[in-house]
Amino acid sequence: MSKQLHSQTIALTKAQAQKLQQLLAERSFVFEKKPYTLFAGHLDRLSLTVYEKGPKLLLQGRGIEDFITFTLEPEITKVALLGYEEIHHPEQFSPHFGVDESGKGDFLGPLVIAGVYVDEQLAAHFKNQGIRDSKGISSDQKIRALADLIRSSQTPIERIVITPRTYNRLYGSFKNLNALLAWGHARVLENLCQRVPTCSRALCDQFANARVLQHALQEKGRQLQLEQRTKAESDYAVAAASIIAREGFINWLEEEGEQLGVPLPKGVSPKVKQIALGLLKERGAAFLPSIAKMHFKTAQEIQFMNLSEHLK
């Protein structure tokens, strides 16, 4: 039996989002203001957020299946999708590799790229176990639990952790994040191809320049059917790869933070700047590239803050 859904993301049209908002207002939905959303709030134990970008509906909490089955599908989308993924998206259940990364937008920590292989049985297993895009999972504990579950399936997995020092060196060579990402994706796919030589298809998120990744693969002599598309994380292989990559990222931050005696936070928040500035003062300017991505504007801001304090 499938596990109860605790989170679900569904693409909507603007007209569907507007109609959903009207319907929820009629049914005592409690609205609240959230940035980057058309509307958000809750109804009983069910939380709904409709993001401007897309628009995209995020459902969390309890009663997701009933809401989709009895409200969203018959009254808004007019399409039965829940439980029919094999019919509507058969490509998700055919043999293929999924690749994703973590840490790309975080000032502190590595860039981690992971790849996972699925076939029909593995994709169905991941679906039933609630494997989903790591970006919708805020709990590190949950990420680690899902990563263990993925590994327990015995599916081929590849992961590379590009530490900040290596990242900064590679960025200096490539001069471009897109090229660096393509190199990492191609390396992961090359390793997966060696483990599953019969697999001929791979999927990842859309690159800014799609030809960059294809060229990186061709240099390695691989003729994979490579698909790049937005929101690729809805695919079970890519979702699994996103979890494996995220686990590698949070593990590095935690282990490095324990060695330094300072927790290393995610993102590029004021707290991140404060921690990085403190470490810069304590250990010197040469230390920063060992924990941070130096092409970020944040690096220049921290160095300027440190210099300004010295000149006072």
C-alpha positions in Angstrom: 0.0 0.0 0.0 1.2 3.5 -0.8 2.3 5.7 2.1 0.1 8.6 3.0 1.1 11.7 1.1 2.6 14.5 3.3 3.5 16.8 0.4 2.5 17.2 -3.2 3.3 19.8 -5.9 1.0 20.4 -8.8 1.3 22.8 -11.7 -1.7 25.1 -12.4 -2.7 27.6 -15.0 -3.4 31.2 -13.9 -7.1 30.6 -14.5 -7.0 27.4 -12.4 -5.2 29.2 -9.6 -7.8 32.0 -9.6 -10.7 29.5 -9.7 -9.1 27.6 -6.8 -8.8 30.7 -4.7 -12.5 31.5 -5.2 -13.5 28.0 -4.3 -11.4 28.0 -1.2 -12.8 31.3 -0.1 -16.3 29.8 -0.4 -15.2 26.9 1.8 -13.9 28.8 4.8 -10.2 28.6 3.8 -8.1 30.7 6.2 -5.8 32.9 4.1 -2.4 34.3 5.2 0.2 36.4 3.5 3.4 34.8 2.2 6.1 36.3 -0.1 6.2 35.1 -3.7 2.7 33.6 -3.5 -0.6 34.3 -5.2 -2.3 33.0 -2.0 -1.6 30.7 1.0 -3.2 29.4 4.1 -4.9 26.3 5.5 -8.1 24.4 5.7 -8.4 22.1 8.7 -5.0 20.2 8.8 -4.3 20.8 5.1 -1.9 23.6 4.2 -2.0 25.1 0.6 0.4 27.5 -1.0 0.1 28.7 -4.6 3.4 30.3 -5.8 3.5 33.1 -8.4 6.1 31.2 -10.4 4.3 28.6 -12.4 1.8 29.0 -10.9 2.5 26.0 -8.7 0.4 24.6 -5.9 2.1 23.0 -2.9 0.0 20.9 -0.6 1.2 19.9 2.8 -0.3 18.2 5.9 -3.2 15.8 6.1 -5.9 15.1 3.7 -3.9 15.7 0.6 -5.3 12.6 -1.3 -8.9 13.5 -0.5 -8.4 17.1 -1.5 -6.8 16.2 -4.8 -9.3 13.4 -5.6 -12.6 15.1 -4.5 -11.8 18.8 -5.0 -8.8 19.7 -7.1 -9.2 17.2 -9.9 -13.0 17.3 -10.4 -13.5 21.0 -9.9 -10.2 22.7 -11.0 -7.8 20.6 -13.2 -10.5 18.3 -14.6 -7.9 15.7 -15.0 -7.4 12.6 -12.9 -3.6 12.4 -12.1 -3.2 11.1 -8.6 -2.6 7.3 -8.8 -2.4 7.4 -12.6 1.3 8.5 -13.0 2.2 5.3 -15.0 -0.5 6.2 -17.6 0.1 10.0 -17.8 3.9 9.9 -17.4 5.1 6.4 -18.5 8.6 7.9 -19.1 9.1 8.1 -15.4 8.9 4.4 -15.1 11.2 3.5 -18.0 14.9 2.8 -17.3 16.8 6.1 -17.0 19.3 8.1 -14.9 18.3 11.2 -13.0 20.8 13.8 -11.9 20.5 16.8 -9.6 22.7 19.1 -7.5 22.7 20.7 -4.1 24.6 23.7 -2.7 24.6 25.7 -5.9 22.9 28.7 -4.2 24.6 28.4 -0.8 27.6 30.6 0.0 29.1 28.1 2.5 29.7 24.5 1.7 30.3 22.4 -1.3 28.5 21.8 -4.6 27.2 18.2 -4.5 26.0 16.4 -7.7 24.3 13.1 -7.5 22.8 10.6 -10.0 20.4 7.7 -9.5 19.2 4.9 -11.8 15.6 3.8 -11.9 13.6 1.2 -13.8 9.9 0.4 -13.6 10.1 -1.4 -10.3 12.5 1.2 -8.6 10.4 4.1 -9.8 7.2 2.5 -8.4 9.0 1.8 -5.1 10.2 5.4 -4.8 6.7 6.6 -5.6 5.2 4.4 -2.9 7.9 5.4 -0.3 7.2 9.1 -0.8 10.5 10.1 -2.6 10.1 13.7 -3.7 12.2 16.8 -4.5 14.5 17.6 -1.7 13.7 21.3 -2.0 10.3 20.7 -0.5 11.9 19.0 2.6 13.1 21.3 5.3 14.1 18.7 7.8 17.7 17.4 7.6 16.5 14.3 9.5 13.9 13.5 6.9 16.5 14.0 4.1 18.8 11.5 5.8 16.0 9.0 6.3 14.9 9.2 2.6 18.5 8.9 1.5 18.9 5.7 3.6 15.7 4.4 2.0 17.0 5.1 -1.5 20.3 3.3 -0.7 18.4 0.3 0.7 16.8 -0.2 -2.7 20.3 -1.3 -4.0 19.9 1.0 -7.0 23.1 2.3 -8.6 23.9 5.7 -7.1 26.8 8.1 -7.8 27.7 11.3 -5.9 30.5 13.8 -6.1 31.2 16.4 -3.5 33.1 19.3 -4.9 34.6 20.9 -1.8 34.8 24.8 -1.7 38.6 24.8 -2.4 38.1 22.5 -5.5 35.0 24.4 -6.5 36.9 27.7 -6.4 39.7 26.3 -8.5 37.3 24.8 -11.0 35.3 27.9 -11.3 38.6 29.8 -12.0 39.2 27.4 -14.8 35.7 27.2 -16.3 34.9 30.9 -15.7 31.2 29.9 -15.7 29.0 28.1 -13.2 27.0 26.5 -16.1 30.2 24.9 -17.5 31.2 23.7 -14.0 27.8 22.1 -13.4 27.9 20.4 -16.8 31.3 19.0 -16.0 30.0 17.6 -12.7 26.8 16.2 -14.3 28.8 14.6 -17.1 31.2 13.0 -14.6 28.3 11.5 -12.6 26.6 10.2 -15.7 29.8 8.7 -17.0 30.2 6.8 -13.7 26.5 5.6 -13.9 27.0 4.5 -17.5 29.8 2.3 -16.5 27.6 0.7 -13.8 24.5 0.3 -16.0 25.8 0.2 -19.6 22.4 -0.8 -20.9 20.7 2.4 -19.8 20.4 4.9 -22.8 18.5 7.8 -21.3 19.2 10.5 -18.7 17.2 13.4 -17.3 18.2 16.5 -15.4 16.9 20.1 -14.8 17.2 22.5 -17.7 20.6 24.1 -18.1 20.8 27.8 -19.1 22.6 26.6 -22.2 21.4 23.0 -23.0 24.4 22.4 -25.4 26.9 22.8 -22.6 26.0 19.5 -20.9 25.5 17.6 -24.1 29.0 18.7 -25.2 30.5 17.6 -21.9 29.0 14.2 -22.3 30.1 13.8 -25.9 33.7 14.6 -24.8 33.5 11.5 -22.7 32.3 9.4 -25.7 28.8 8.8 -24.3 25.8 8.9 -26.6 23.1 9.1 -24.0 19.7 10.3 -24.9 19.9 13.4 -22.7 16.7 15.2 -21.7 16.8 18.6 -19.9 13.6 20.2 -18.7 12.3 22.6 -16.0 10.9 21.0 -12.9 12.7 17.8 -13.7 12.5 17.0 -9.9 9.0 15.7 -10.4 10.7 12.6 -11.9 11.4 9.9 -9.4 15.0 9.4 -10.5 15.8 13.1 -10.3 13.9 13.5 -7.0 16.0 10.6 -5.6 19.2 12.3 -6.9 18.2 15.6 -5.3 17.9 13.8 -1.9 21.2 12.0 -2.2 22.9 15.3 -3.3 21.2 17.2 -0.4 22.3 14.6 2.1 25.9 15.0 0.9 25.7 18.8 1.3 24.2 18.9 4.8 26.6 16.2 6.0 29.6 18.3 4.8 28.3 21.4 6.5 27.6 19.5 9.8 31.0 17.7 9.8 33.0 20.8 8.9 31.0 22.9 11.4 31.8 20.4 14.2 35.5 20.6 13.4 35.4 24.4 13.4 33.3 24.6 16.5 30.8 26.8 14.7 27.6 25.7 13.0 27.7 26.5 9.3 24.2 27.7 8.1 22.7 27.2 4.7 21.8 29.9 2.1 23.1 33.5 2.0 21.3 35.0 5.0 22.7 37.7 7.3 23.5 34.8 9.7 25.7 33.2 7.0 27.6 36.5 6.6 28.0 36.8 10.3 29.4 33.3 10.7 31.7 33.7 7.7 33.0 37.1 8.9 33.7 35.7 12.3 35.7 32.8 10.8 37.6 35.2 8.5 38.6 37.4 11.5 39.6 34.3 13.5 41.5 32.4 10.8 42.5 34.9 8.2 41.6 35.7 4.6 43.3 32.6 3.2 40.8 30.4 5.2 37.6 31.7 3.5 38.1 29.8 0.2 38.1 26.5 2.2 34.5 26.9 3.3 32.9 29.4 0.8 32.2 30.0 -2.9 34.4 33.0 -3.6 32.6 34.2 -6.8 29.5 35.0 -4.7 29.0 38.7 -4.1 28.8 37.7 -0.4 32.5 37.0 -0.4 33.4 40.5 -1.5 30.9 42.0 1.0 32.5 40.1 3.9 36.0 41.0 2.9 35.0 44.6 2.6 33.3 44.5 6.0 36.5 43.0 7.5 38.7 45.6 5.9 36.5 48.5 7.0 36.6 47.3 10.6 40.5 47.2 10.4 40.6 50.8 9.1 38.4 52.2 11.9 
